[in-house]
């Protein structure tokens, strides 16, 4: 695996190409920061006594569907830790658009969750995550 990555890096260097993450450095940094902020929300929830079972019990109705705090955070975690980095590093005509679309969904759900948790100690961490999702870099 390392040999394959090394060979690919040498070929890209010889062609004068850059990795896609370096073609969108602000977006890459934003995704990495978002991943950290999602982790911070999980940590704040745990410290506040909201373990996985408790997060499953906190449910909202969003767009006519019942969604738990755990589901919302899990979706944002998946977006920032897996989906968005993959989309950014893989060539594709609509990958950047897909990142922006995923962020719209995440932003809306996190904002709804933030507004519903008016007395939770995890609310401050959610506010930081919500603000971050609102500030996606323009491309």
C-alpha positions in Angstrom: 0.0 0.0 0.0 2.8 2.5 0.9 4.6 1.5 -2.3 1.5 2.2 -4.4 1.1 5.6 -2.7 4.8 6.5 -3.2 4.6 5.6 -6.9 1.5 7.7 -7.3 3.2 10.6 -5.6 6.2 10.3 -7.9 4.0 10.3 -11.0 2.0 13.3 -9.8 5.2 15.2 -9.1 6.6 14.4 -12.5 3.4 15.7 -14.1 3.4 18.8 -11.9 0.1 17.8 -10.2 -1.0 18.5 -6.6 -3.1 16.3 -4.4 -6.7 17.5 -4.5 -6.6 18.5 -0.8 -3.9 21.0 -1.7 -6.1 22.3 -4.5 -8.7 23.3 -1.9 -6.6 24.1 1.2 -9.2 26.2 3.0 -11.9 23.6 2.5 -9.5 20.9 3.7 -8.7 22.8 6.8 -12.4 23.5 7.4 -13.3 19.8 7.1 -10.5 18.9 9.6 -11.7 21.6 12.1 -15.3 20.3 11.7 -14.1 16.8 12.6 -12.5 18.2 15.7 -15.6 20.1 16.7 -17.8 17.1 16.3 -15.5 15.2 18.6 -15.7 18.1 21.0 -19.6 17.9 21.1 -19.4 14.2 21.9 -16.9 14.9 24.7 -19.0 17.7 26.1 -22.1 15.5 26.0 -20.3 12.6 27.8 -19.1 15.1 30.5 -22.7 16.3 30.9 -23.9 12.7 31.5 -25.3 12.3 28.0 -23.9 8.9 27.0 -24.9 7.1 23.9 -28.2 5.8 25.4 -29.2 9.2 26.7 -28.4 10.8 23.3 -30.6 8.1 21.6 -33.5 9.3 23.9 -33.2 12.9 23.0 -35.3 13.1 19.8 -36.5 15.9 17.5 -38.9 16.0 14.7 -36.9 17.4 11.7 -38.6 17.6 8.3 -41.4 15.3 9.5 -39.0 12.6 10.7 -38.0 11.7 14.3 -34.2 12.0 14.7 -32.2 11.4 17.8 -29.3 13.5 19.0 -27.1 10.4 18.4 -28.2 10.1 14.8 -27.6 13.8 14.1 -24.2 13.7 15.6 -23.4 10.5 13.9 -24.3 11.9 10.5 -22.1 15.0 11.1 -19.3 12.8 12.3 -19.6 10.6 9.2 -19.6 13.7 7.0 -16.4 15.3 8.5 -14.4 12.2 9.3 -15.2 10.0 6.2 -17.4 11.4 3.4 -16.0 14.9 2.9 -12.3 13.9 3.1 -13.0 11.1 0.6 -14.8 13.5 -1.8 -12.1 16.1 -1.5 -9.3 13.6 -2.2 -11.1 11.8 -5.1 -11.4 13.3 -8.6 -15.0 13.9 -9.6 -16.9 16.6 -11.4 -19.4 17.1 -8.6 -17.5 16.2 -5.5 -17.1 19.8 -4.2 -20.8 20.3 -4.8 -21.6 17.2 -2.8 -19.5 18.6 0.1 -21.5 21.8 0.1 -24.8 19.8 -0.1 -23.8 17.5 2.8 -22.9 20.6 4.8 -26.4 22.1 4.2 -28.0 19.0 5.7 -25.6 19.0 8.7 -26.0 22.7 9.3 -29.8 22.5 9.5 -29.9 19.4 11.8 -27.2 20.8 14.1 -29.0 24.1 14.4 -32.3 22.3 15.2 -30.5 20.2 17.8 -28.8 23.3 19.3 -32.1 25.1 19.6 -33.8 22.1 21.2 -31.1 21.6 23.9 -31.7 24.9 25.7 -30.4 23.8 29.1 -27.7 21.2 28.2 -24.1 21.8 29.0 -23.3 20.4 25.6 -25.1 23.3 24.0 -22.0 25.5 23.9 -20.1 22.9 22.0 -23.0 22.5 19.6 -23.0 26.3 19.1 -19.3 26.2 18.1 -20.0 23.4 15.7 -23.1 25.2 14.3 -21.1 28.4 13.8 -18.3 26.4 12.0 -20.8 24.8 9.7 -22.2 28.2 8.8 -18.7 29.4 7.8 -17.8 26.9 5.1 -15.2 28.5 2.8 -16.4 29.9 -0.5 -14.9 28.2 -3.6 
